[in-house]
Amino acid sequence: MTIVDVLEQNSRSYGDEICLVEINPEVSEVRRVTWKEYELMEPNPLTHYRREISWRVFDEKANRFANLLLERGIKKGDKVAILLMNCLEWLPIYFGVLKTGALAVPLNFRYASDEIEYCVNLAQVDILVFGPEFIGRVEEIADSISKNRLLFFVGDHCPSFAEDYNALTSNCSSVAPKIELDEKDDAAIYFSSGTTGFPKAILHNHESLIHSCRVEQNHHGQTRKDVFLCIPPLYHTGAKMHWFGSLLSGSKAVLLKGTKPEYILDAVSKEKCTIVWLLVPWAQDILEALDGGKLKLEDYELSQWRLMHIGAQPVPPSLIKHWKRYFPEHEYDTNYGLSESIGPGCVHLGVENIHKVGAIGKPGFGWEVRIVDEDRKDVKQGEVGELAVKGPGVMTCYYNDEKATAEVLSDDGWLFTGDMAMMDEDGFIFLVDRKKDVIISGGENIYPVQIEDFIRNHNAVHDVAVIGIPDKRLGETTLAVIERKPDMECAEEEIMEFCKKLPRYKRPHKVIFDEIPRNPTGKIEKPKLREKYCGMRLVEAQNKG
């Protein structure tokens, strides 16, 4: 079985039921429209309405695109890149690619023109599908990338250098093409987050995708009564693989454009969402809005909301304790994963283990876990080492990069994540830090996440990142970059005094106040901070902060 089979089964069983809703709260007029009504609108801007689509129409749209691709010569093993913001077209296009036996290649919507060109060349993409937000970026590289590939535009006012997706697919058959797919067939290429340079191309097969469906539903128990609120970008494995639980259960999901606290609570209330996956910054924003009285829970219908889960980064225990004060009835889960392990779930806390908040949990459904030293031998329980995972969701390889593949993937299927972790006496795994982020000061290993978790307890701190900066005597010392909460003042001396509760070697040597850069999946972009602060005088930086 593949996820294509799951979609087609849903279309047969629940054809008229709504499966996807798209909401954009940034506009003043929000209307409830079906897909057919939307297509008849003149003009029909992609972002101005609440739109919805049924399982049958979803599958028909996927079939139309699949048949268009086949007409254009796409075959098994070819690649189709998707450069779209979250919208109703995203997933039908993704499944249309898979139905042909080709590989879907989602692209990060933050990529600049040179990164788009780099990725489509690295993945040997045959067709690029892009939306209106990317016209300028694609136009810059159109002459070079269109020589060997087709460009399809999704939206109104198709630019001259591309072909109109809507016009092309409207004349294609809505009957599924007869392409045999096997779990071992290549299915998709995802890209690493690129926080350490240009991203790597991560190859997954159909077995990986269907396993992520099973993992998600096993962990969070989706039924057809659930409604999943999806806010993160669909190009990332995290958002899509959590949605795969909705796919497997045949339940509805809501694609929300916008991350403001009031948008999230309003969507949960009006769409009767039961499951919400948040990133740490969004959860913090909601709590700060509630603390400050900008939002009031009694203004929303939230009684049906049963599960809040977080992933993509270490989660401060203080955040969850704060969350439970407002939402004591919520189930909570932390999900750990990476794109090389088909996103979330290779390790997860489990809703029954709220007493272990701070841990990322235990091996997920169908997964094995080890913690190893530099020689890749198991460390003793309680010792810090590199986290390694093994299971049906491990990538096939880094596409066309044997050297990089060999560095992280063993012959017997173990994926070495680059994350430092330790296991406690109960078998729960705690994430310590990224291997590359560990600070070595005077021969002592310092793990920034531990310091960050502590500093977040200060009531003036909205976000924090700790990095190593060069030091002639110690090699490196710690710098804490702190983003203050709005309308709150806090001086370096206050933070330094607060940190005296830490062991001396863990205390930051310097504090700077600045914004914390995060990528679309919520991970702190520490290379940007190192580039900014390791090459400039700290006194000047402090003055600017």
Secondary structure, DSSP 8 states (H G I E B T S, - for coil): --HHHHHHHHHHHHTTSEEEEEE-TTSS---EEEHHHHHH-SS--TTSSEEEEEHHHHHHHHHHHHHHHHHTT--TT-EEEEE--S-TTHHHHHHHHHHTT-EEEE--TT--HHHHHHHHHHTT-SEEEE-GGGHHHHHHHHHHHTTSSEEEE-SSS--TTSEEHHHHHHTS--S-------TTSEEEEEE---TTSS--EEEEEHHHHHHHHHHHHHHH---TT-EEEE-S-TTSHHHHHHHHHHHHHT-EEEEE----HHHHHHHHHHHT--EEEE-HHHHHHHHHHHHTTSS-GGGS--TT--EEEEESS---HHHHHHHHHH-TT-EEEEEEEEGGGTEEEEEE--GGGGGGTTS-BEE-TT-EEEEE-TTS-B--TTS-EEEEEESTTS-SEETT-HHHHHHHB-TTS-EEEEEEEEE-TTS-EEEEEEGGG-EEETTEEE-HHHHHHHHTTSTTEEEEEEEEEEETTTEEEEEEEEEE-TT----HHHHHHHGGGS-GGGS-SEEEE----B-TTS-B-HHHHHHHHTTS-HHHHHHH-
